[in-house]
Amino acid sequence: MERPRSALALALTMGEPAGIGPEITLAAWRQRNAVGLRPFYCLADPDMLRQRAESLGWDVTIITTEADRAVQAFQDGLPVVPLSRAAKAKPADPNLDDVALIVESIKRAVEDVHVGRAAALVTNPINKQALRAGGFALPGHTEFLSELARKWHGDDFRAVMMIAGPELRTVPVTIHIPLAEVPTAITIDLIVETGQIVAADLRRRFGLSAPRLAVAGLNPHTGEEGSLGSEDDAVIRPAVEALQALGIAATGPLPADTMFHRAAREAYDVALCMYHDQALIPAKTLTFDEAVNVTLGLPLIRTSPGHGTAFDIAGSGRARPSSLIAALGLAAQMVATQTAR
């Protein structure tokens, strides 16, 4: 008999082993009771995590186990589902041979969620440059998860990235593209599709019955009637009107320089932004340590810390686990909300 998703552990990927992922994983487990974490297991090299704990002087028992036994093991030690071989990287010194291992961890975690061995997916940070150098062709996690979802479900899923913090949620309509390409990349259809995906997941996984979307303009002062650019009136405004016609509470285009102060944020549940930094700068400025990267639009729940691999402090024990703890906590909340609906 298939176990209910509410009784399953969260699947946490290894991420880049040369970064801070291993130590924030260990630190999150050490704080599990203080912050009330749902059980999780890590798909990683157990010896690498054991050695990292020893080098930091942390008393963490590593329990090699299977996903379906992680809940029972969680209080006694950090449950680790081993990968096919050992990781070679040292702190702050990535090894290209580990790229296949990093990818394996993601693939197996997605499989665990798909087949009902895990409740949701939480991913540790990866380093895109190291992955590209090792032959990984996709821009990042979000795009890879879309590809894996298509493999498992046969449908064409479009993943949407949302940065969620205690004070602000933001979504970049375009993600990992050069800034010079943004004006031609944003289209009415892209904005409408993004808004629909966001609204649907805020209802289904965040419990918002009528989510309010604030749509940012592209140009200063939303183009000032065309004198500073035509995209706001020609593309963004019609997209907002189309979202409204679909019954979604959308407003905009709004000037990006005035929509993120405290009073303005009270008028919406999520901000749709036109490009990467327009979305991530305000979100990370407000609550960097608690910012969570959430992937919307997929048939599984995925969250991740809102920061990168931080090679400069890897292995030092100085990395704060706050964002990973927030990612684990939010994934648990989303599972509970979706299960209850």
Buried (B, 14 or more C-beta within 10 A) or exposed (E): EEEEBEEBBBBBBBBBBBBBBBBBBBBBBBBBEEEEBBBBBBBBBBBBBBBBBEBBEBEBEBBEBEBBBBBEBBEEBBBBBBBEEBBBBBBBEBBEEBBBBBBBBBBBBBBBBBEBBBBBBBBBBBBBEBBEEBEBEBBBBBBBBBEBBEEBEEEEBBBBBBBBBEBBBBBBBBBEBEEEEBBEBBEBEBBBBBBBBBBBBBBBBBBBEEBBBBBBBBBEBBBEEEEBBBBBBEBBBEBBBBBBEEEBBBBBBBBBEEBBEEEBBEEBBBBBBBBBEBBBBBBBEBBBBBBBBBBBBBEBBBBBBBBBBBBEBBBBBEBBBBBBBBBBBBBBBBBBBBEEE
